[in-house]
Amino acid sequence: NMLSDPKRTLYDVFISYGRKESLHFATRLCEALTNMGLQVWMDMRNLPPGIDWQQTIDEGIIRSKTILYIIAPHAMSSPYCEKEVELSIFYQKKILPVLHIKKDIHRLNERLAEINWFPLEEKYDPSVPPDQWEAIDPFGEGVESLYEKIKENEAFNSFHTELLIRAKEWEKNQFSSAFALQGAFLQIAREWLRKTWE
């Protein structure tokens, strides 16, 4: 189980997207961010056959410091993408919406509508394959500014993610004291929480 192995990767980014319009775009974004040195969780790379895919996605969200939500019609109508958004909000994750296809925007989760979007828009054209869609916003510049935002408050986001992983491990083990925060880590966590809520 991913959560029970402390050596498992912490991800910088989890990419939430709808495959119909955004598979090519999300894959391109994943490759660009990976090439910039980020650890990226994306279902096409992190979901091997024969596993509980929903549990693996949930664990990917838990282990990720930032959630990128790709705004496009399929994502906005997908119950799976909506579940990813709701889980991210529940865990108080840093969420960065990325505008890919500006269509049916009224269907966007209202919490995401309140957050400034990163414009990486492409012109939706069902007459050609998605890898031939024309860029409205320059991809390279958009990825650079997205990278800077992902790296912002990195120490906070890392510690938040580490605490969440440990809390989920504690919960999974019926809140056994053997899995509770202890010693120096407990002191650091208390200080972190005190500073966070001051």
C-alpha positions as CSV (number, residue, x, y, z in Angstrom):
1,N,0.0,0.0,0.0
2,M,1.4,3.4,-1.1
3,L,0.5,5.2,2.2
4,S,2.1,2.6,4.4
5,D,5.5,2.9,2.6
6,P,7.3,6.1,3.9
7,K,9.9,5.7,1.1
8,R,7.3,6.3,-1.6
9,T,7.5,9.4,-3.7
10,L,6.0,12.7,-2.7
11,Y,4.7,14.3,-6.0
12,D,5.0,18.0,-6.8
13,V,2.0,17.8,-9.1
14,F,-1.1,15.7,-9.7
15,I,-2.8,16.3,-13.1
16,S,-6.6,16.0,-13.1
17,Y,-8.1,16.1,-16.7
18,G,-10.7,14.7,-19.0
19,R,-9.3,12.4,-21.7
20,K,-11.7,13.4,-24.5
21,E,-10.2,16.8,-25.2
22,S,-7.2,16.9,-22.9
23,L,-5.2,13.6,-23.1
24,H,-2.7,15.0,-25.5
25,F,-2.4,18.4,-23.7
26,A,-2.1,16.8,-20.3
27,T,0.6,14.4,-21.5
28,R,2.5,17.3,-23.1
29,L,2.1,19.3,-19.8
30,C,3.3,16.3,-17.8
31,E,6.4,15.9,-20.0
32,A,7.2,19.6,-19.8
33,L,7.0,19.7,-16.0
34,T,8.9,16.4,-15.6
35,N,11.7,17.9,-17.8
36,M,11.8,20.9,-15.4
37,G,12.6,18.5,-12.6
38,L,9.1,18.0,-11.1
39,Q,7.7,14.7,-9.9
40,V,4.3,14.5,-11.7
41,W,1.4,12.1,-11.0
42,M,-0.7,11.4,-14.1
43,D,-3.0,8.4,-14.5
44,M,-1.4,7.3,-17.8
45,R,2.0,6.9,-16.0
46,N,0.9,5.9,-12.5
47,L,-2.0,3.5,-13.0
48,P,-0.7,0.0,-13.8
49,P,-3.2,-2.7,-14.8
50,G,-4.8,-4.9,-12.2
51,I,-4.9,-2.4,-9.3
52,D,-7.7,-0.6,-7.4
53,W,-7.5,2.5,-9.6
54,Q,-9.8,4.7,-7.5
55,Q,-7.7,4.0,-4.4
56,T,-4.5,4.7,-6.3
57,I,-5.8,8.0,-7.6
58,D,-6.9,9.0,-4.1
59,E,-3.4,8.2,-2.8
60,G,-1.9,10.1,-5.7
61,I,-3.8,13.2,-4.6
62,I,-2.8,12.7,-0.9
63,R,0.9,12.4,-1.9
64,S,0.8,15.4,-4.2
65,K,1.7,19.0,-3.1
66,T,-0.3,20.7,-5.9
67,I,-3.3,19.7,-8.0
68,L,-3.4,20.9,-11.6
69,Y,-7.0,20.8,-12.9
70,I,-7.2,21.0,-16.7
71,I,-10.4,23.0,-17.6
72,A,-12.1,21.5,-20.6
73,P,-15.7,20.2,-21.2
74,H,-15.0,16.5,-20.5
75,A,-13.3,17.3,-17.2
76,M,-16.2,19.5,-16.1
77,S,-18.7,16.8,-16.9
78,S,-16.7,13.8,-15.5
79,P,-17.8,12.5,-12.1
80,Y,-14.2,11.2,-11.7
81,C,-12.7,14.6,-12.2
82,E,-15.3,16.1,-9.9
83,K,-14.4,13.5,-7.2
84,E,-10.7,14.5,-7.6
85,V,-11.6,18.2,-7.1
86,E,-13.8,17.5,-4.1
87,L,-11.0,15.3,-2.5
88,S,-8.4,18.0,-3.2
89,I,-10.7,20.6,-1.6
90,F,-11.4,18.3,1.4
91,Y,-7.7,17.8,2.0
92,Q,-7.0,21.6,1.5
93,K,-4.6,21.0,-1.3
94,K,-3.2,23.8,-3.4
95,I,-5.2,23.7,-6.6
96,L,-4.2,25.4,-9.8
97,P,-6.8,25.5,-12.6
98,V,-5.3,25.5,-16.1
99,L,-7.6,26.7,-18.9
100,H,-7.3,24.4,-21.9
101,I,-10.6,24.6,-23.7
102,K,-12.9,27.6,-23.1
103,K,-16.3,25.9,-23.6
104,D,-19.2,25.2,-21.2
105,I,-17.3,27.1,-18.5
106,H,-20.6,27.5,-16.6
107,R,-20.2,23.8,-15.6
108,L,-16.9,24.5,-13.8
109,N,-16.9,23.6,-10.1
110,E,-17.7,26.9,-8.3
111,R,-14.7,26.6,-6.0
112,L,-12.4,26.4,-9.0
113,A,-14.2,29.3,-10.6
114,E,-13.0,31.5,-7.7
115,I,-9.3,30.7,-8.3
116,N,-7.3,32.6,-11.0
117,W,-6.7,30.3,-14.0
118,F,-3.5,29.7,-15.8
119,P,-4.2,30.4,-19.5
120,L,-2.8,27.6,-21.7
121,E,-5.8,27.6,-24.1
122,E,-6.0,25.8,-27.3
123,K,-8.6,26.3,-30.1
124,Y,-11.1,23.5,-29.9
125,D,-11.5,22.0,-33.3
126,P,-13.2,18.6,-33.5
127,S,-12.4,18.3,-37.3
128,V,-8.7,17.6,-36.5
129,P,-6.9,15.5,-33.9
130,P,-6.1,17.3,-30.6
131,D,-2.4,17.3,-31.3
132,Q,-3.1,19.6,-34.2
133,W,-5.2,22.1,-32.2
134,E,-4.0,25.7,-32.5
135,A,-2.5,27.3,-29.4
136,I,-4.2,30.5,-28.3
137,D,-1.8,31.1,-25.4
138,P,2.0,30.4,-25.8
139,F,2.6,27.0,-24.2
140,G,6.2,27.5,-23.1
141,E,5.5,30.8,-21.3
142,G,2.4,29.4,-19.6
143,V,4.3,26.3,-18.4
144,E,7.1,28.6,-17.0
145,S,4.6,30.7,-15.0
146,L,2.8,27.5,-13.9
147,Y,6.2,26.0,-12.7
148,E,6.9,29.2,-10.6
149,K,3.4,28.9,-8.9
150,I,3.9,25.2,-8.2
151,K,7.3,26.0,-6.5
152,E,5.8,28.9,-4.5
153,N,5.5,28.1,-0.7
154,E,7.2,24.7,-1.4
155,A,8.2,24.1,2.2
156,F,4.7,24.7,3.5
157,N,3.1,22.4,0.8
158,S,5.7,19.7,1.5
159,F,5.0,19.7,5.2
160,H,1.2,19.8,4.7
161,T,1.5,16.8,2.4
162,E,3.8,14.9,4.9
163,L,1.3,15.6,7.7
164,L,-1.6,14.4,5.6
165,I,0.2,11.2,4.7
166,R,0.9,10.5,8.4
167,A,-2.7,11.4,9.4
168,K,-4.1,9.0,6.8
169,E,-1.7,6.2,8.1
170,W,-2.8,6.9,11.6
171,E,-6.5,6.7,10.5
172,K,-5.9,3.5,8.5
173,N,-4.4,1.9,11.7
174,Q,-7.5,2.7,13.8
175,F,-5.8,5.7,15.4
176,S,-3.2,3.5,17.2
177,S,-0.7,5.4,19.3
178,A,2.0,3.5,17.4
179,F,1.2,5.6,14.4
180,A,0.7,9.0,16.1
181,L,3.1,11.8,15.7
182,Q,5.9,11.6,18.3
183,G,9.1,13.2,19.4
184,A,10.8,15.8,17.3
185,F,8.3,15.5,14.4
186,L,5.4,16.1,16.8
187,Q,7.2,19.3,18.1
188,I,7.9,20.5,14.5
189,A,4.2,19.8,13.6
190,R,2.9,21.8,16.5
191,E,5.2,24.7,15.7
192,W,4.2,24.6,12.0
193,L,0.5,24.5,12.9
194,R,0.9,27.4,15.4
195,K,2.7,29.6,12.8
196,T,0.2,28.6,10.0
197,W,-2.9,29.7,12.0
198,E,-1.4,32.8,13.6
